[in-house]
Amino acid sequence: MSGEPALMSLVSVAKAIAGKKLSSREVTQSCLDRIAQWQPRVNAFMAIEADEALAAADAADAALAKGKNLGVLHGVPMAHKDMYYDAGKVVTCGSKIRRDFVATTTSTALQRLKDAGSVRLGSLQMVEFAYGPTGHNVHYGAVRNPWNVDHITGGSSSGSGSAVAARLTFAALGSDTGGSIRMPAHFCGVTGFKTTVGLISRAGAMPLSQSLDTVGPLAQTVEDCALLVGLMAGADPEDPTTSTLPVPNYMAATTGSLKGLKIGVPTAFYVDDLDSEVARVLDETIATLRREGAEIVKVELPDQRQLTAACQIVLAAEAAAFHKRWMIERPQDYGAQVLMRLQNGLAIPAVTYLEAMRWRGPALAAYLAAVTGTDAVIAPVAPMPAVTIAESDVGNSLDAEAVIQRITRFTRPINYLGLPSLSIPTGFTRNGLPVGMQLIGRAFDEAGLVRIGAAFQRATDYHQQVPKAA
């Protein structure tokens, strides 16, 4: 096959390897070549394991030559956010505290991708302990946006967004507690899937907030994400919060049309105070969905600001509880902003936390009542495109929380409600920065979001655009 294998989609390259049109070694070497070219510019990787990856690729090719296919990802190289435990590997969680932590177990999500035949390229950078939406990291340096290296990637799955955008990996696991998959997807111009709470096991993934954390992929296409979610979803005895519902065939949903579907557009909050270019892209996206056969309807949602505030209370309290011992014993080993935010969580009264938890049920019921009759809601992921690294480098200053709140205000309500949300690339600013939109669905209706997102990607080519190397 001609061209650069690393530029192919996950689904395409997996089929090419299975059909012996490409070897796993060729594909892996193509990724490593791009990593060598891009890593000095974007700082997306935490660890690059070139020799091990090529050896694993050769083993995959040898197995295939003997007629042994390990699964749908046989020989496909990938790297993931450095918070998924992989037995025998250092997993830093983007922190100084875990700089030398060697995992003794492998996370369920990662193991299921391994069981499908994937090859490990290394691990990807992230915001310290996944607690920050920009991509800054005082210990390992900021991850940079491949579309413009002066701009943020979004966080906390910063390396995942940057590496997928630059085509250094075919896909990458991220995590989404307050928007940490969708923001890098939006800012870096890739597809990112925040799944329903409980769809994918969190066993062996670094916890941040036990009632908000979700596992999901970032990849080039909706189809790629659908494949990965299908492989990872399902009950896991290691995580009793995981759903025991049967896993749908998400790949089947990638061929559905938009005809007969109703997509809601909020009348307020998600359309307020938008950057003019984000507003333009939203209008263009709605026009495309309508042209492809969807019916667009207005929806009046309950006050989403209350959901954002409640999410912040839950996240801060649960994160502080997890980090309490380290905050006492090793406060000097945290970055200033992360420490400040964790310490703020210690100040939340138990009554306030419990009220925020108790309100989730009524808040979800009110939201679902407001979107009755729609198949999904479309909204921007963030009110602006990627800001610069310099202007968002606020550390633990007095306005740090305000900067964080502005970036995350459209993502946190969905985390609080536990709903799925699919971020898709939907356009570019005049300065060439990507803009994404999120499709918000009902609990465990990932298939419905896949249907809409895949249909949009058949009608557009934003997801196929690749940043140029300098």
C-alpha positions in Angstrom: 0.0 0.0 0.0 1.3 3.5 -0.9 1.4 6.4 1.4 2.4 6.8 5.1 0.7 4.0 7.1 0.6 6.2 10.3 -1.9 8.5 8.5 -4.5 5.8 8.1 -7.4 5.4 10.5 -7.3 2.7 13.1 -10.0 0.6 11.4 -8.3 0.9 8.0 -4.8 -0.1 9.3 -6.2 -3.0 11.3 -7.8 -4.4 8.2 -4.6 -3.8 6.2 -2.6 -5.8 8.7 -5.1 -8.6 8.9 -5.2 -8.8 5.1 -1.4 -8.8 5.0 -1.3 -5.7 2.8 0.9 -4.1 5.5 3.0 -5.7 8.2 2.8 -4.6 11.8 6.5 -3.7 11.6 5.9 -1.4 8.7 3.0 0.3 10.5 4.9 0.5 13.8 8.0 1.9 12.1 5.8 4.5 10.4 4.5 5.6 13.8 8.0 5.7 15.3 9.2 7.8 12.4 6.5 10.4 13.0 7.2 10.3 16.8 10.8 11.1 16.1 9.7 14.0 13.9 7.0 15.4 16.2 7.9 14.6 19.8 10.6 17.4 20.1 7.9 19.8 19.0 4.8 18.6 20.9 6.1 16.7 24.0 3.2 14.2 23.7 5.0 11.1 24.9 6.0 10.3 28.5 8.0 7.2 27.4 8.8 5.9 23.9 9.5 2.2 23.7 10.8 1.8 20.2 12.7 -1.4 20.5 10.0 -3.2 22.5 7.3 -2.0 20.0 9.2 -3.3 17.0 9.8 -6.6 18.7 6.1 -6.9 19.5 5.3 -6.0 15.9 7.6 -8.7 14.6 5.9 -11.2 17.0 2.5 -10.1 15.7 3.7 -10.6 12.1 5.1 -14.0 12.9 1.8 -15.1 14.5 -0.2 -13.9 11.5 2.1 -15.8 9.1 1.3 -19.0 11.1 -2.4 -18.2 10.7 -2.9 -17.0 14.3 -4.9 -13.8 14.5 -5.1 -12.4 18.0 -8.1 -10.1 17.4 -9.3 -7.0 15.5 -6.4 -5.0 16.7 -3.7 -7.6 15.8 -0.4 -5.8 15.3 -1.9 -2.3 15.6 0.5 0.0 17.6 -1.0 2.4 20.2 0.1 4.5 23.2 -2.2 5.6 26.0 -2.5 8.2 28.8 0.1 7.4 31.5 -2.5 6.6 34.1 -3.5 3.1 32.9 -1.6 0.6 34.9 0.4 -1.9 32.8 2.1 -4.6 34.9 5.9 -4.1 35.0 5.8 -0.6 33.5 6.4 2.8 35.2 3.1 4.7 35.4 3.8 8.3 36.4 0.2 9.7 36.3 1.9 12.8 35.2 3.3 13.4 38.7 6.5 13.6 40.6 5.0 11.5 43.4 4.6 8.5 41.0 7.7 9.2 38.9 9.1 5.7 39.8 5.8 3.8 40.4 5.9 0.4 38.7 2.4 -1.1 38.2 1.9 -4.7 39.5 -1.5 -5.1 37.7 -2.8 -4.1 34.2 -5.9 -2.0 33.9 -9.0 -3.9 32.5 -9.5 -1.4 29.7 -5.9 -1.7 28.6 -5.9 -5.5 29.0 -8.9 -5.8 26.7 -7.1 -3.8 24.0 -4.1 -6.0 24.4 -6.2 -9.1 24.2 -7.5 -7.8 20.8 -3.8 -7.9 19.6 -2.6 -4.3 20.0 1.1 -3.3 20.3 2.4 -0.8 22.9 4.4 2.2 21.6 5.0 3.7 25.0 3.0 6.0 27.2 1.5 9.5 26.8 1.9 12.7 28.7 -1.0 14.0 30.9 -1.8 16.7 33.4 -0.5 15.9 36.9 -3.0 13.4 38.4 -5.4 14.2 35.6 -6.4 17.4 37.5 -6.4 20.3 35.0 -8.0 21.2 31.7 -5.2 23.0 29.8 -2.3 20.5 29.3 0.2 22.3 31.5 2.5 20.1 33.6 5.2 21.7 35.8 7.1 18.4 36.2 7.3 17.3 32.5 6.5 20.4 30.6 3.4 21.5 28.7 2.1 19.3 25.9 1.8 21.3 22.7 -0.9 21.5 20.1 0.4 20.1 16.7 -1.8 22.6 14.8 0.1 25.5 16.5 2.7 24.6 19.1 2.1 27.9 21.0 -1.4 26.8 21.9 -2.7 24.3 24.5 -3.9 20.8 23.8 -6.5 20.8 26.5 -6.3 18.4 29.4 -6.0 16.3 31.2 -5.6 13.8 28.3 -3.1 16.2 26.8 -0.7 13.7 25.2 -3.6 11.6 23.9 -5.1 14.6 22.0 -1.7 15.8 20.7 -0.4 12.4 19.7 -3.6 11.3 17.9 -3.8 14.7 16.1 -0.2 14.4 14.8 -0.8 10.8 13.9 1.8 9.4 16.3 -0.7 6.7 17.5 -3.8 5.4 15.9 -5.8 5.9 19.1 -5.2 6.6 22.7 -7.1 6.0 25.9 -8.0 9.1 27.8 -10.1 9.7 30.9 -13.0 12.1 31.4 -13.9 13.4 34.8 -14.8 17.0 34.0 -14.1 17.1 30.2 -10.6 15.5 29.9 -11.3 13.5 26.8 -13.6 16.0 25.0 -11.4 19.1 25.5 -8.3 17.6 24.0 -10.5 16.2 21.2 -11.9 19.7 20.5 -8.7 21.7 20.9 -6.6 19.2 18.8 -9.2 18.3 16.1 -9.7 14.6 16.8 -12.7 12.4 17.9 -13.1 11.7 21.6 -15.7 9.6 23.4 -16.7 10.2 27.0 -18.7 7.1 27.8 -21.6 6.6 30.3 -20.4 6.2 33.9 -20.2 2.4 34.4 -19.9 1.4 30.7 -16.1 0.6 30.8 -14.3 -0.7 33.8 -12.1 1.7 35.7 -10.1 -1.1 37.5 -6.4 -0.3 37.2 -6.9 3.3 36.0 -5.7 6.0 38.4 -8.7 7.4 40.3 -9.4 11.1 40.5 -13.2 11.2 41.4 -14.8 7.8 41.9 -18.3 8.9 41.0 -17.3 11.0 37.9 -14.4 9.2 36.3 -15.0 7.6 32.9 -12.7 5.7 30.5 -12.8 6.4 26.8 -10.8 6.7 23.6 -9.5 9.5 21.4 -9.0 8.5 17.7 -9.2 9.9 14.2 -12.8 8.8 13.5 -16.1 7.9 15.2 -15.7 4.4 13.7 -12.3 4.0 15.4 -13.8 5.1 18.7 -16.8 2.7 18.2 -14.5 -0.2 17.7 -12.5 0.6 20.8 -15.5 1.2 23.1 -17.0 -2.1 22.0 -13.8 -3.9 22.9 -13.5 -2.3 26.3 -17.2 -2.1 27.5 -18.8 -4.7 29.7 -18.9 -6.1 33.2 -15.7 -6.6 35.1 -15.5 -8.3 38.5 -12.6 -6.0 39.4 -14.9 -3.0 39.2 -18.3 -3.7 40.7 -19.6 -0.3 39.4 -19.4 -1.5 35.8 -22.7 -2.2 34.1 -23.8 -5.8 33.5 -25.9 -4.8 30.5 -25.1 -6.6 27.2 -22.7 -4.6 25.0 -24.3 -3.3 21.8 -22.7 -3.7 18.4 -21.4 -0.1 18.1 -19.8 -0.8 14.7 -23.2 -1.6 13.2 -24.3 1.9 14.3 -21.6 3.6 12.1 -23.6 2.9 8.9 -26.9 4.5 10.0 -28.3 7.7 8.4 -29.6 10.8 10.1 -33.0 10.6 8.6 -35.7 10.5 11.2 -33.5 11.7 14.0 -34.1 14.7 16.1 -31.2 16.7 17.4 -31.7 19.3 20.1 -29.9 22.7 20.2 -29.9 24.4 23.6 -31.5 27.8 23.8 -29.2 29.0 26.5 -25.9 28.3 28.4 -24.2 26.2 25.8 -24.8 29.0 23.2 -24.0 31.9 25.5 -20.7 33.9 25.3 -19.3 31.9 22.5 -16.2 33.0 20.6 -17.4 34.2 17.2 -15.6 31.4 15.3 -17.0 28.7 17.6 -20.5 30.2 17.1 -19.9 30.1 13.3 -18.8 26.5 13.4 -21.8 25.5 15.5 -24.1 27.1 12.9 -22.3 25.3 10.1 -22.5 22.0 11.9 -26.2 22.3 12.5 -26.7 23.1 8.8 -24.8 20.0 7.8 -26.8 17.8 10.2 -30.0 19.3 8.8 -28.8 18.8 5.2 -28.0 15.1 6.0 -31.6 14.5 7.2 -31.7 15.3 10.9 -34.6 17.4 12.3 -33.1 20.2 14.4 -35.2 21.3 17.4 -34.7 23.8 20.2 -34.4 22.5 23.7 -34.8 24.5 27.0 -32.6 22.9 29.5 -32.7 23.4 33.3 -30.0 25.8 34.7 -26.8 24.1 33.7 -24.7 26.5 35.8 -26.0 24.6 38.9 -24.8 21.3 37.4 -21.3 22.8 36.7 -21.1 23.9 40.4 -22.3 20.6 41.7 -19.8 18.7 39.6 -17.0 20.9 41.0 -18.0 20.1 44.6 -18.1 16.4 43.9 -14.9 16.4 42.0 -13.0 18.5 44.5 -14.1 16.5 47.6 -13.5 13.1 46.0 -10.1 14.1 44.6 -9.0 15.5 48.0 -10.1 12.3 49.8 -7.9 10.2 47.5 -4.9 12.6 47.8 -5.2 13.3 51.6 -2.2 11.2 52.7 0.2 12.6 50.0 -1.0 16.1 50.7 0.1 15.6 54.4 3.3 13.7 53.7 4.5 15.2 50.3 2.9 18.5 49.6 6.2 19.8 48.1 6.0 17.2 45.4 2.8 18.6 43.9 2.6 21.3 41.3 1.3 24.5 42.8 -2.0 24.6 40.9 -2.8 21.0 41.6 -2.0 21.3 45.3 -4.1 24.4 45.6 -7.1 22.7 44.0 -6.7 19.6 46.1 -6.5 21.7 49.3 -9.6 23.5 48.3 -11.4 20.1 48.3 -10.4 19.6 51.9 -12.5 22.6 52.8 -15.8 21.3 51.4 -18.1 20.2 54.3 -19.5 16.7 54.2 -23.0 18.0 54.2 -22.3 20.1 51.0 -20.8 17.1 49.3 -23.7 14.8 50.2 -26.2 17.4 49.0 -24.4 17.6 45.7 -24.5 13.8 45.4 -28.2 13.5 46.4 -29.2 16.1 43.8 -27.8 14.1 40.9 -31.0 12.0 40.5 -33.4 14.9 40.4 -31.0 16.9 38.1 -30.8 14.0 35.7 -34.6 13.5 35.7 -35.1 17.3 34.9 -32.5 17.2 32.1 -34.1 14.1 30.5 -37.5 15.6 30.7 -36.2 18.7 28.9 -34.8 16.6 26.0 -37.7 14.3 25.6 -38.3 13.4 22.0 -34.7 14.2 20.9 -32.1 11.6 20.0 -29.1 13.7 21.1 -28.2 17.3 22.0 -25.4 19.2 20.2 -23.3 21.8 21.9 -19.8 23.3 21.8 -17.2 21.5 23.9 -15.7 24.8 25.0 -16.7 28.4 24.3 -13.3 29.1 22.6 -10.7 27.5 20.4 -7.3 26.6 22.0 -5.8 29.5 23.8 -2.1 30.0 24.0 0.1 28.2 26.5 1.4 31.5 27.8 -2.0 33.1 28.5 -3.4 30.0 30.3 -0.3 29.5 32.5 -1.9 30.8 35.6 -0.4 28.4 38.2 -2.1 28.9 41.6 -2.9 32.6 41.1 -6.1 34.1 42.3 -7.7 33.8 38.8 -6.6 30.2 38.2 -10.0 28.7 39.1 -11.8 31.3 36.9 -9.7 30.3 33.9 -10.3 26.6 34.6 -14.1 27.2 35.1 -14.3 29.0 31.8 -12.7 26.2 29.8 -14.7 23.4 31.5 -18.2 25.0 31.8 -19.7 23.1 28.9 -18.3 19.7 29.8 -18.8 19.4 33.6 -22.6 19.2 33.5 -22.5 16.0 31.4 -20.0 14.4 33.8 -22.3 15.3 36.8 -25.2 13.7 35.0 -23.2 10.6 34.1 -24.2 10.8 30.4 -22.2 9.9 27.3 -20.8 12.6 25.0 -19.0 12.3 21.7 -16.7 15.1 20.6 -16.2 15.3 16.9 -14.1 17.7 14.7 -16.4 20.2 13.1 -14.3 22.9 11.6 -11.4 25.3 11.9 -10.9 28.9 12.9 -9.5 31.3 10.3 -6.1 30.9 12.1 -6.2 27.2 11.5 -7.1 26.0 15.0 -9.6 23.1 15.2 -13.1 23.4 16.7 -15.1 20.5 18.0 -18.7 19.9 19.0 -20.1 17.4 21.4 -23.1 15.2 20.9 -24.8 14.4 24.2 -26.9 11.3 24.6 -28.9 9.3 27.1 -27.2 6.9 29.5 -25.8 3.8 27.6 -27.0 5.1 24.2 -23.4 5.3 22.9 -24.7 3.6 19.7 -27.1 6.5 19.0 -24.2 9.0 19.3 -22.0 6.8 17.0 -24.8 6.8 14.4 -24.9 10.6 14.3 -21.2 11.2 14.5 -20.3 8.7 11.8 -23.0 10.1 9.5 -21.5 13.6 10.1 -18.0 12.3 9.3 -19.2 10.7 6.0 -20.5 14.2 5.0 -17.4 16.1 6.0 -13.6 15.7 6.1 -12.5 17.7 9.1 -11.5 14.5 10.9 -9.1 13.7 8.0 -7.1 16.9 8.2 -3.6 16.4 9.5 -1.4 19.2 10.9 1.7 20.0 8.9 5.2 19.5 10.3 7.3 22.7 10.3 
